[in-house]
Amino acid sequence: QVQLVESGGGLAQAGGSMRLSCAASGRTRSSYAMGWFRQAPGKQRELVAAITSGCRTNYADSVKGGFTLRRDNAKNTVYLQMNSLKPEETAVYYCVARTMPSGSYNYWGQGTQVTVSS
């Protein structure tokens, strides 16, 4: 089992920055990838960014250049640095992990609200 604990959400102004953290515990060696989904009201969930155990990253087109995903293997923690925030990026952000080489993410955090004001 893998447990994911998120922190860092809250309120930011447009153009500001925020960093989300996700600490993984349990059988972390089984995690092939970790990342972040987000879901805004009335919209489908969107994979924002992901990073594999080999440190390969993938970003949604909408956040390329503004968001950066990093992993601290010693702390079993991933960080999502969000710069140049826009109001439309307001959403609940979920830390995710998967224990398969490919496929769906089978572990989810509780979600953290990110609100960007104009």
Steps between C-alpha positions, in 0.01 A plus 500: 500500500604857432372796696518852361488814713467836331583846624552849367161587358318820573434841353721688257465806283518491124860508391617361831664174589424200715669170575312180569665210679406135509666261742469130426521228761452127511629284217656788314735273308201371311415845363591536134369852464361787702333818398207735531149505365266792534126538472319829469122535546317383189814363339654157466808399688821600329846357547713803574842342529662166570846367570620142471745312716752575227433874544330538165245779518181568312296821510161602376531744213313762699762516774823459304736780582317593817496186711798286598486154657793377707562195715710456811565128514657518846179646642262307272347834416402673180460874460292693254629853460230716347601838362308765310173373641176580320147504641398219265747275680278503806420138577536217744842351446555131569832330554505166321721195470490175309661167576497373143745585222209646304130553528284683749604659826379272776586712804356842564547760768214678669527807280596855583317812389690756297322829444643773280337839528497763229 
